[in-house]
Amino acid sequence: MTLAQGTVPWFAGWGTLALINAGLAQGKNRSGLWWFLLSLVFGPVATLVLVLLPKVRSRLF
């Protein structure tokens, strides 16, 4: 087994977590793209921060 073959599940899990965080962020009225990118860098730490943040109220204009 080569090194590249051993890293595939790790990348798949990290990418899946980033997608889940993007959906969670949108559910809290936050930017899904921003949290997706943050999750790619910080992974589970971004998930913890996102879960602890309160939902943003949408403003009515």
PDB file of N, H, CA, C and O in Angstrom:
ATOM      1  N   MET A   1       0.849  -1.172   0.000  1.00  0.00           N
ATOM      2  CA  MET A   1       0.000   0.000   0.000  1.00  0.00           C
ATOM      3  C   MET A   1       0.901   1.244   0.000  1.00  0.00           C
ATOM      4  O   MET A   1       1.877   1.317   0.746  1.00  0.00           O
ATOM      5  N   THR A   2       0.561   2.196  -0.831  1.00  0.00           N
ATOM      6  H   THR A   2      -0.232   2.136  -1.438  1.00  0.00           H
ATOM      7  CA  THR A   2       1.333   3.437  -0.878  1.00  0.00           C
ATOM      8  C   THR A   2       0.755   4.452   0.092  1.00  0.00           C
ATOM      9  O   THR A   2      -0.342   4.265   0.619  1.00  0.00           O
ATOM     10  N   LEU A   3       1.480   5.503   0.319  1.00  0.00           N
ATOM     11  H   LEU A   3       2.371   5.655  -0.109  1.00  0.00           H
ATOM     12  CA  LEU A   3       1.024   6.551   1.217  1.00  0.00           C
ATOM     13  C   LEU A   3      -0.255   7.204   0.714  1.00  0.00           C
ATOM     14  O   LEU A   3      -1.140   7.510   1.512  1.00  0.00           O
ATOM     15  N   ALA A   4      -0.370   7.422  -0.586  1.00  0.00           N
ATOM     16  H   ALA A   4       0.350   7.173  -1.235  1.00  0.00           H
ATOM     17  CA  ALA A   4      -1.558   8.058  -1.154  1.00  0.00           C
ATOM     18  C   ALA A   4      -2.804   7.212  -0.923  1.00  0.00           C
ATOM     19  O   ALA A   4      -3.878   7.764  -0.682  1.00  0.00           O
ATOM     20  N   GLN A   5      -2.692   5.895  -0.989  1.00  0.00           N
ATOM     21  H   GLN A   5      -1.820   5.446  -1.185  1.00  0.00           H
ATOM     22  CA  GLN A   5      -3.843   5.034  -0.761  1.00  0.00           C
ATOM     23  C   GLN A   5      -4.291   5.072   0.689  1.00  0.00           C
ATOM     24  O   GLN A   5      -5.482   4.931   0.964  1.00  0.00           O
ATOM     25  N   GLY A   6      -3.387   5.254   1.605  1.00  0.00           N
ATOM     26  H   GLY A   6      -2.419   5.368   1.382  1.00  0.00           H
ATOM     27  CA  GLY A   6      -3.734   5.295   3.017  1.00  0.00           C
ATOM     28  C   GLY A   6      -4.393   6.588   3.454  1.00  0.00           C
ATOM     29  O   GLY A   6      -5.012   6.624   4.518  1.00  0.00           O
ATOM     30  N   THR A   7      -4.282   7.653   2.671  1.00  0.00           N
ATOM     31  H   THR A   7      -3.780   7.624   1.807  1.00  0.00           H
ATOM     32  CA  THR A   7      -4.840   8.943   3.067  1.00  0.00           C
ATOM     33  C   THR A   7      -6.224   9.207   2.502  1.00  0.00           C
ATOM     34  O   THR A   7      -6.859  10.190   2.884  1.00  0.00           O
ATOM     35  N   VAL A   8      -6.707   8.369   1.613  1.00  0.00           N
ATOM     36  H   VAL A   8      -6.192   7.571   1.302  1.00  0.00           H
ATOM     37  CA  VAL A   8      -8.005   8.618   0.981  1.00  0.00           C
ATOM     38  C   VAL A   8      -9.151   8.671   2.002  1.00  0.00           C
ATOM     39  O   VAL A   8      -9.937   9.616   1.953  1.00  0.00           O
ATOM     40  N   PRO A   9      -9.286   7.714   2.917  1.00  0.00           N
ATOM     41  CA  PRO A   9     -10.394   7.802   3.883  1.00  0.00           C
ATOM     42  C   PRO A   9     -10.312   9.051   4.762  1.00  0.00           C
ATOM     43  O   PRO A   9     -11.339   9.624   5.127  1.00  0.00           O
ATOM     44  N   TRP A  10      -9.109   9.467   5.098  1.00  0.00           N
ATOM     45  H   TRP A  10      -8.275   9.002   4.802  1.00  0.00           H
ATOM     46  CA  TRP A  10      -8.932  10.657   5.923  1.00  0.00           C
ATOM     47  C   TRP A  10      -9.461  11.895   5.203  1.00  0.00           C
ATOM     48  O   TRP A  10     -10.176  12.701   5.797  1.00  0.00           O
ATOM     49  N   PHE A  11      -9.112  12.048   3.921  1.00  0.00           N
ATOM     50  H   PHE A  11      -8.531  11.393   3.438  1.00  0.00           H
ATOM     51  CA  PHE A  11      -9.595  13.189   3.150  1.00  0.00           C
ATOM     52  C   PHE A  11     -11.101  13.129   2.952  1.00  0.00           C
ATOM     53  O   PHE A  11     -11.772  14.160   2.991  1.00  0.00           O
ATOM     54  N   ALA A  12     -11.634  11.949   2.743  1.00  0.00           N
ATOM     55  H   ALA A  12     -11.089  11.111   2.712  1.00  0.00           H
ATOM     56  CA  ALA A  12     -13.078  11.793   2.551  1.00  0.00           C
ATOM     57  C   ALA A  12     -13.828  12.186   3.828  1.00  0.00           C
ATOM     58  O   ALA A  12     -14.861  12.853   3.757  1.00  0.00           O
ATOM     59  N   GLY A  13     -13.323  11.784   4.973  1.00  0.00           N
ATOM     60  H   GLY A  13     -12.484  11.243   5.030  1.00  0.00           H
ATOM     61  CA  GLY A  13     -13.957  12.126   6.247  1.00  0.00           C
ATOM     62  C   GLY A  13     -13.885  13.617   6.542  1.00  0.00           C
ATOM     63  O   GLY A  13     -14.850  14.211   7.022  1.00  0.00           O
ATOM     64  N   TRP A  14     -12.740  14.216   6.253  1.00  0.00           N
ATOM     65  H   TRP A  14     -11.956  13.734   5.863  1.00  0.00           H
ATOM     66  CA  TRP A  14     -12.544  15.647   6.498  1.00  0.00           C
ATOM     67  C   TRP A  14     -13.460  16.471   5.590  1.00  0.00           C
ATOM     68  O   TRP A  14     -14.055  17.457   6.026  1.00  0.00           O
ATOM     69  N   GLY A  15     -13.568  16.057   4.323  1.00  0.00           N
ATOM     70  H   GLY A  15     -13.085  15.256   3.969  1.00  0.00           H
ATOM     71  CA  GLY A  15     -14.440  16.752   3.377  1.00  0.00           C
ATOM     72  C   GLY A  15     -15.906  16.600   3.743  1.00  0.00           C
ATOM     73  O   GLY A  15     -16.687  17.541   3.603  1.00  0.00           O
ATOM     74  N   THR A  16     -16.281  15.418   4.209  1.00  0.00           N
ATOM     75  H   THR A  16     -15.646  14.653   4.322  1.00  0.00           H
ATOM     76  CA  THR A  16     -17.662  15.196   4.640  1.00  0.00           C
ATOM     77  C   THR A  16     -17.997  16.067   5.846  1.00  0.00           C
ATOM     78  O   THR A  16     -19.086  16.636   5.921  1.00  0.00           O
ATOM     79  N   LEU A  17     -17.077  16.171   6.774  1.00  0.00           N
ATOM     80  H   LEU A  17     -16.192  15.710   6.714  1.00  0.00           H
ATOM     81  CA  LEU A  17     -17.289  17.032   7.934  1.00  0.00           C
ATOM     82  C   LEU A  17     -17.461  18.485   7.504  1.00  0.00           C
ATOM     83  O   LEU A  17     -18.297  19.194   8.064  1.00  0.00           O
ATOM     84  N   ALA A  18     -16.694  18.938   6.529  1.00  0.00           N
ATOM     85  H   ALA A  18     -16.015  18.362   6.074  1.00  0.00           H
ATOM     86  CA  ALA A  18     -16.814  20.312   6.038  1.00  0.00           C
ATOM     87  C   ALA A  18     -18.186  20.539   5.415  1.00  0.00           C
ATOM     88  O   ALA A  18     -18.778  21.602   5.604  1.00  0.00           O
ATOM     89  N   LEU A  19     -18.698  19.562   4.678  1.00  0.00           N
ATOM     90  H   LEU A  19     -18.217  18.699   4.524  1.00  0.00           H
ATOM     91  CA  LEU A  19     -20.039  19.688   4.083  1.00  0.00           C
ATOM     92  C   LEU A  19     -21.124  19.718   5.160  1.00  0.00           C
ATOM     93  O   LEU A  19     -22.081  20.487   5.066  1.00  0.00           O
ATOM     94  N   ILE A  20     -20.972  18.889   6.167  1.00  0.00           N
ATOM     95  H   ILE A  20     -20.195  18.263   6.244  1.00  0.00           H
ATOM     96  CA  ILE A  20     -21.935  18.883   7.278  1.00  0.00           C
ATOM     97  C   ILE A  20     -21.918  20.230   7.995  1.00  0.00           C
ATOM     98  O   ILE A  20     -22.971  20.765   8.341  1.00  0.00           O
ATOM     99  N   ASN A  21     -20.728  20.775   8.218  1.00  0.00           N
ATOM    100  H   ASN A  21     -19.872  20.340   7.937  1.00  0.00           H
ATOM    101  CA  ASN A  21     -20.617  22.074   8.879  1.00  0.00           C
ATOM    102  C   ASN A  21     -21.253  23.189   8.047  1.00  0.00           C
ATOM    103  O   ASN A  21     -21.856  24.108   8.601  1.00  0.00           O
ATOM    104  N   ALA A  22     -21.121  23.114   6.732  1.00  0.00           N
ATOM    105  H   ALA A  22     -20.631  22.368   6.281  1.00  0.00           H
ATOM    106  CA  ALA A  22     -21.741  24.115   5.863  1.00  0.00           C
ATOM    107  C   ALA A  22     -23.259  24.074   6.019  1.00  0.00           C
ATOM    108  O   ALA A  22     -23.900  25.121   6.105  1.00  0.00           O
ATOM    109  N   GLY A  23     -23.828  22.896   6.055  1.00  0.00           N
ATOM    110  H   GLY A  23     -23.307  22.045   5.985  1.00  0.00           H
ATOM    111  CA  GLY A  23     -25.274  22.766   6.257  1.00  0.00           C
ATOM    112  C   GLY A  23     -25.706  23.236   7.628  1.00  0.00           C
ATOM    113  O   GLY A  23     -26.740  23.891   7.766  1.00  0.00           O
ATOM    114  N   LEU A  24     -24.926  22.910   8.642  1.00  0.00           N
ATOM    115  H   LEU A  24     -24.087  22.378   8.531  1.00  0.00           H
ATOM    116  CA  LEU A  24     -25.216  23.361  10.002  1.00  0.00           C
ATOM    117  C   LEU A  24     -25.153  24.882  10.095  1.00  0.00           C
ATOM    118  O   LEU A  24     -25.987  25.504  10.754  1.00  0.00           O
ATOM    119  N   ALA A  25     -24.172  25.473   9.441  1.00  0.00           N
ATOM    120  H   ALA A  25     -23.495  24.968   8.905  1.00  0.00           H
ATOM    121  CA  ALA A  25     -24.022  26.933   9.450  1.00  0.00           C
ATOM    122  C   ALA A  25     -25.220  27.601   8.776  1.00  0.00           C
ATOM    123  O   ALA A  25     -25.737  28.599   9.277  1.00  0.00           O
ATOM    124  N   GLN A  26     -25.656  27.059   7.657  1.00  0.00           N
ATOM    125  H   GLN A  26     -25.236  26.248   7.250  1.00  0.00           H
ATOM    126  CA  GLN A  26     -26.817  27.648   6.968  1.00  0.00           C
ATOM    127  C   GLN A  26     -28.064  27.525   7.821  1.00  0.00           C
ATOM    128  O   GLN A  26     -28.928  28.401   7.783  1.00  0.00           O
ATOM    129  N   GLY A  27     -28.171  26.451   8.591  1.00  0.00           N
ATOM    130  H   GLY A  27     -27.469  25.740   8.622  1.00  0.00           H
ATOM    131  CA  GLY A  27     -29.300  26.290   9.505  1.00  0.00           C
ATOM    132  C   GLY A  27     -29.294  27.323  10.618  1.00  0.00           C
ATOM    133  O   GLY A  27     -30.333  27.605  11.216  1.00  0.00           O
ATOM    134  N   LYS A  28     -28.133  27.884  10.896  1.00  0.00           N
ATOM    135  H   LYS A  28     -27.289  27.655  10.411  1.00  0.00           H
ATOM    136  CA  LYS A  28     -28.008  28.931  11.912  1.00  0.00           C
ATOM    137  C   LYS A  28     -27.912  30.319  11.280  1.00  0.00           C
ATOM    138  O   LYS A  28     -27.467  31.271  11.921  1.00  0.00           O
ATOM    139  N   ASN A  29     -28.328  30.423  10.029  1.00  0.00           N
ATOM    140  H   ASN A  29     -28.689  29.650   9.509  1.00  0.00           H
ATOM    141  CA  ASN A  29     -28.311  31.691   9.280  1.00  0.00           C
ATOM    142  C   ASN A  29     -26.905  32.284   9.177  1.00  0.00           C
ATOM    143  O   ASN A  29     -26.726  33.497   9.283  1.00  0.00           O
ATOM    144  N   ARG A  30     -25.930  31.436   8.975  1.00  0.00           N
ATOM    145  H   ARG A  30     -26.075  30.450   8.890  1.00  0.00           H
ATOM    146  CA  ARG A  30     -24.548  31.864   8.777  1.00  0.00           C
ATOM    147  C   ARG A  30     -24.095  31.428   7.392  1.00  0.00           C
ATOM    148  O   ARG A  30     -24.765  30.623   6.745  1.00  0.00           O
ATOM    149  N   SER A  31     -22.977  31.947   6.938  1.00  0.00           N
ATOM    150  H   SER A  31     -22.433  32.602   7.463  1.00  0.00           H
ATOM    151  CA  SER A  31     -22.470  31.654   5.602  1.00  0.00           C
ATOM    152  C   SER A  31     -21.973  30.210   5.511  1.00  0.00           C
ATOM    153  O   SER A  31     -21.014  29.830   6.182  1.00  0.00           O
ATOM    154  N   GLY A  32     -22.637  29.411   4.674  1.00  0.00           N
ATOM    155  H   GLY A  32     -23.416  29.719   4.129  1.00  0.00           H
ATOM    156  CA  GLY A  32     -22.221  28.033   4.485  1.00  0.00           C
ATOM    157  C   GLY A  32     -20.857  27.920   3.830  1.00  0.00           C
ATOM    158  O   GLY A  32     -20.052  27.069   4.208  1.00  0.00           O
ATOM    159  N   LEU A  33     -20.592  28.772   2.851  1.00  0.00           N
ATOM    160  H   LEU A  33     -21.245  29.463   2.544  1.00  0.00           H
ATOM    161  CA  LEU A  33     -19.300  28.740   2.161  1.00  0.00           C
ATOM    162  C   LEU A  33     -18.156  29.075   3.116  1.00  0.00           C
ATOM    163  O   LEU A  33     -17.130  28.395   3.126  1.00  0.00           O
ATOM    164  N   TRP A  34     -18.333  30.111   3.906  1.00  0.00           N
ATOM    165  H   TRP A  34     -19.166  30.664   3.898  1.00  0.00           H
ATOM    166  CA  TRP A  34     -17.298  30.523   4.858  1.00  0.00           C
ATOM    167  C   TRP A  34     -16.996  29.387   5.841  1.00  0.00           C
ATOM    168  O   TRP A  34     -15.832  29.083   6.102  1.00  0.00           O
ATOM    169  N   TRP A  35     -18.037  28.766   6.380  1.00  0.00           N
ATOM    170  H   TRP A  35     -18.982  29.012   6.168  1.00  0.00           H
ATOM    171  CA  TRP A  35     -17.821  27.696   7.339  1.00  0.00           C
ATOM    172  C   TRP A  35     -17.294  26.431   6.678  1.00  0.00           C
ATOM    173  O   TRP A  35     -16.574  25.662   7.316  1.00  0.00           O
ATOM    174  N   PHE A  36     -17.634  26.198   5.416  1.00  0.00           N
ATOM    175  H   PHE A  36     -18.219  26.822   4.898  1.00  0.00           H
ATOM    176  CA  PHE A  36     -17.056  25.078   4.677  1.00  0.00           C
ATOM    177  C   PHE A  36     -15.547  25.254   4.578  1.00  0.00           C
ATOM    178  O   PHE A  36     -14.787  24.323   4.843  1.00  0.00           O
ATOM    179  N   LEU A  37     -15.119  26.458   4.193  1.00  0.00           N
ATOM    180  H   LEU A  37     -15.736  27.215   3.978  1.00  0.00           H
ATOM    181  CA  LEU A  37     -13.684  26.730   4.062  1.00  0.00           C
ATOM    182  C   LEU A  37     -12.967  26.669   5.407  1.00  0.00           C
ATOM    183  O   LEU A  37     -11.859  26.141   5.500  1.00  0.00           O
ATOM    184  N   LEU A  38     -13.598  27.210   6.446  1.00  0.00           N
ATOM    185  H   LEU A  38     -14.498  27.639   6.370  1.00  0.00           H
ATOM    186  CA  LEU A  38     -13.002  27.128   7.780  1.00  0.00           C
ATOM    187  C   LEU A  38     -12.857  25.674   8.232  1.00  0.00           C
ATOM    188  O   LEU A  38     -11.867  25.303   8.863  1.00  0.00           O
ATOM    189  N   SER A  39     -13.850  24.870   7.900  1.00  0.00           N
ATOM    190  H   SER A  39     -14.653  25.172   7.388  1.00  0.00           H
ATOM    191  CA  SER A  39     -13.830  23.471   8.297  1.00  0.00           C
ATOM    192  C   SER A  39     -12.755  22.678   7.564  1.00  0.00           C
ATOM    193  O   SER A  39     -12.205  21.724   8.114  1.00  0.00           O
ATOM    194  N   LEU A  40     -12.454  23.061   6.340  1.00  0.00           N
ATOM    195  H   LEU A  40     -12.901  23.836   5.893  1.00  0.00           H
ATOM    196  CA  LEU A  40     -11.380  22.388   5.626  1.00  0.00           C
ATOM    197  C   LEU A  40     -10.035  22.625   6.317  1.00  0.00           C
ATOM    198  O   LEU A  40      -9.151  21.768   6.283  1.00  0.00           O
ATOM    199  N   VAL A  41      -9.891  23.786   6.940  1.00  0.00           N
ATOM    200  H   VAL A  41     -10.609  24.482   6.968  1.00  0.00           H
ATOM    201  CA  VAL A  41      -8.631  24.126   7.610  1.00  0.00           C
ATOM    202  C   VAL A  41      -8.604  23.615   9.057  1.00  0.00           C
ATOM    203  O   VAL A  41      -7.621  23.014   9.491  1.00  0.00           O
ATOM    204  N   PHE A  42      -9.690  23.860   9.795  1.00  0.00           N
ATOM    205  H   PHE A  42     -10.488  24.349   9.443  1.00  0.00           H
ATOM    206  CA  PHE A  42      -9.701  23.577  11.233  1.00  0.00           C
ATOM    207  C   PHE A  42     -10.445  22.316  11.637  1.00  0.00           C
ATOM    208  O   PHE A  42     -10.312  21.866  12.776  1.00  0.00           O
ATOM    209  N   GLY A  43     -11.221  21.736  10.739  1.00  0.00           N
ATOM    210  H   GLY A  43     -11.329  22.101   9.814  1.00  0.00           H
ATOM    211  CA  GLY A  43     -11.898  20.463  10.979  1.00  0.00           C
ATOM    212  C   GLY A  43     -12.810  20.440  12.191  1.00  0.00           C
ATOM    213  O   GLY A  43     -13.707  21.277  12.303  1.00  0.00           O
ATOM    214  N   PRO A  44     -12.599  19.498  13.101  1.00  0.00           N
ATOM    215  CA  PRO A  44     -13.484  19.339  14.258  1.00  0.00           C
ATOM    216  C   PRO A  44     -13.534  20.552  15.185  1.00  0.00           C
ATOM    217  O   PRO A  44     -14.534  20.758  15.874  1.00  0.00           O
ATOM    218  N   VAL A  45     -12.490  21.342  15.211  1.00  0.00           N
ATOM    219  H   VAL A  45     -11.678  21.175  14.651  1.00  0.00           H
ATOM    220  CA  VAL A  45     -12.500  22.553  16.042  1.00  0.00           C
ATOM    221  C   VAL A  45     -13.554  23.529  15.513  1.00  0.00           C
ATOM    222  O   VAL A  45     -14.267  24.158  16.295  1.00  0.00           O
ATOM    223  N   ALA A  46     -13.652  23.654  14.190  1.00  0.00           N
ATOM    224  H   ALA A  46     -13.073  23.142  13.555  1.00  0.00           H
ATOM    225  CA  ALA A  46     -14.677  24.510  13.587  1.00  0.00           C
ATOM    226  C   ALA A  46     -16.063  23.972  13.908  1.00  0.00           C
ATOM    227  O   ALA A  46     -16.989  24.753  14.129  1.00  0.00           O
ATOM    228  N   THR A  47     -16.223  22.666  13.936  1.00  0.00           N
ATOM    229  H   THR A  47     -15.471  22.031  13.756  1.00  0.00           H
ATOM    230  CA  THR A  47     -17.507  22.067  14.285  1.00  0.00           C
ATOM    231  C   THR A  47     -17.897  22.448  15.703  1.00  0.00           C
ATOM    232  O   THR A  47     -19.038  22.840  15.948  1.00  0.00           O
ATOM    233  N   LEU A  48     -16.974  22.340  16.627  1.00  0.00           N
ATOM    234  H   LEU A  48     -16.047  22.022  16.428  1.00  0.00           H
ATOM    235  CA  LEU A  48     -17.248  22.691  18.022  1.00  0.00           C
ATOM    236  C   LEU A  48     -17.653  24.153  18.151  1.00  0.00           C
ATOM    237  O   LEU A  48     -18.622  24.470  18.841  1.00  0.00           O
ATOM    238  N   VAL A  49     -16.919  25.040  17.496  1.00  0.00           N
ATOM    239  H   VAL A  49     -16.131  24.782  16.936  1.00  0.00           H
ATOM    240  CA  VAL A  49     -17.238  26.470  17.556  1.00  0.00           C
ATOM    241  C   VAL A  49     -18.617  26.730  16.965  1.00  0.00           C
ATOM    242  O   VAL A  49     -19.401  27.491  17.533  1.00  0.00           O
ATOM    243  N   LEU A  50     -18.914  26.114  15.847  1.00  0.00           N
ATOM    244  H   LEU A  50     -18.277  25.496  15.386  1.00  0.00           H
ATOM    245  CA  LEU A  50     -20.193  26.314  15.168  1.00  0.00           C
ATOM    246  C   LEU A  50     -21.354  25.816  16.020  1.00  0.00           C
ATOM    247  O   LEU A  50     -22.404  26.458  16.070  1.00  0.00           O
ATOM    248  N   VAL A  51     -21.180  24.700  16.678  1.00  0.00           N
ATOM    249  H   VAL A  51     -20.328  24.179  16.637  1.00  0.00           H
ATOM    250  CA  VAL A  51     -22.241  24.161  17.534  1.00  0.00           C
ATOM    251  C   VAL A  51     -22.493  25.079  18.726  1.00  0.00           C
ATOM    252  O   VAL A  51     -23.635  25.225  19.161  1.00  0.00           O
ATOM    253  N   LEU A  52     -21.454  25.691  19.252  1.00  0.00           N
ATOM    254  H   LEU A  52     -20.526  25.573  18.898  1.00  0.00           H
ATOM    255  CA  LEU A  52     -21.606  26.556  20.423  1.00  0.00           C
ATOM    256  C   LEU A  52     -22.137  27.952  20.091  1.00  0.00           C
ATOM    257  O   LEU A  52     -22.657  28.636  20.972  1.00  0.00           O
ATOM    258  N   LEU A  53     -22.013  28.384  18.829  1.00  0.00           N
ATOM    259  H   LEU A  53     -21.590  27.828  18.113  1.00  0.00           H
ATOM    260  CA  LEU A  53     -22.502  29.707  18.445  1.00  0.00           C
ATOM    261  C   LEU A  53     -24.033  29.726  18.388  1.00  0.00           C
ATOM    262  O   LEU A  53     -24.653  28.755  17.952  1.00  0.00           O
ATOM    263  N   PRO A  54     -24.638  30.830  18.829  1.00  0.00           N
ATOM    264  CA  PRO A  54     -26.095  30.917  18.739  1.00  0.00           C
ATOM    265  C   PRO A  54     -26.556  31.186  17.307  1.00  0.00           C
ATOM    266  O   PRO A  54     -25.781  31.635  16.462  1.00  0.00           O
ATOM    267  N   LYS A  55     -27.818  30.906  17.056  1.00  0.00           N
ATOM    268  H   LYS A  55     -28.448  30.541  17.742  1.00  0.00           H
ATOM    269  CA  LYS A  55     -28.399  31.176  15.749  1.00  0.00           C
ATOM    270  C   LYS A  55     -28.512  32.681  15.543  1.00  0.00           C
ATOM    271  O   LYS A  55     -28.885  33.410  16.462  1.00  0.00           O
ATOM    272  N   VAL A  56     -28.191  33.143  14.343  1.00  0.00           N
ATOM    273  H   VAL A  56     -27.887  32.550  13.596  1.00  0.00           H
ATOM    274  CA  VAL A  56     -28.271  34.562  14.019  1.00  0.00           C
ATOM    275  C   VAL A  56     -29.682  34.884  13.602  1.00  0.00           C
ATOM    276  O   VAL A  56     -30.260  34.203  12.754  1.00  0.00           O
ATOM    277  N   ARG A  57     -30.239  35.919  14.194  1.00  0.00           N
ATOM    278  H   ARG A  57     -29.770  36.472  14.882  1.00  0.00           H
ATOM    279  CA  ARG A  57     -31.580  36.346  13.791  1.00  0.00           C
ATOM    280  C   ARG A  57     -31.502  37.052  12.457  1.00  0.00           C
ATOM    281  O   ARG A  57     -30.588  37.840  12.209  1.00  0.00           O
ATOM    282  N   SER A  58     -32.452  36.770  11.612  1.00  0.00           N
ATOM    283  H   SER A  58     -33.194  36.131  11.813  1.00  0.00           H
ATOM    284  CA  SER A  58     -32.490  37.492  10.319  1.00  0.00           C
ATOM    285  C   SER A  58     -33.222  38.796  10.540  1.00  0.00           C
ATOM    286  O   SER A  58     -34.244  38.850  11.224  1.00  0.00           O
ATOM    287  N   ARG A  59     -32.679  39.846   9.948  1.00  0.00           N
ATOM    288  H   ARG A  59     -31.849  39.802   9.393  1.00  0.00           H
ATOM    289  CA  ARG A  59     -33.286  41.180  10.091  1.00  0.00           C
ATOM    290  C   ARG A  59     -34.347  41.380   9.032  1.00  0.00           C
ATOM    291  O   ARG A  59     -34.177  40.983   7.879  1.00  0.00           O
ATOM    292  N   LEU A  60     -35.423  41.989   9.425  1.00  0.00           N
ATOM    293  H   LEU A  60     -35.561  42.311  10.361  1.00  0.00           H
ATOM    294  CA  LEU A  60     -36.475  42.331   8.478  1.00  0.00           C
ATOM    295  C   LEU A  60     -36.345  43.796   8.108  1.00  0.00           C
ATOM    296  O   LEU A  60     -36.365  44.661   8.983  1.00  0.00           O
ATOM    297  N   PHE A  61     -36.214  44.081   6.836  1.00  0.00           N
ATOM    298  H   PHE A  61     -36.198  43.378   6.125  1.00  0.00           H
ATOM    299  CA  PHE A  61     -36.052  45.467   6.402  1.00  0.00           C
ATOM    300  C   PHE A  61     -37.329  45.983   5.818  1.00  0.00           C
ATOM    301  O   PHE A  61     -37.392  47.137   5.394  1.00  0.00           O
TER     302      PHE A  61
END
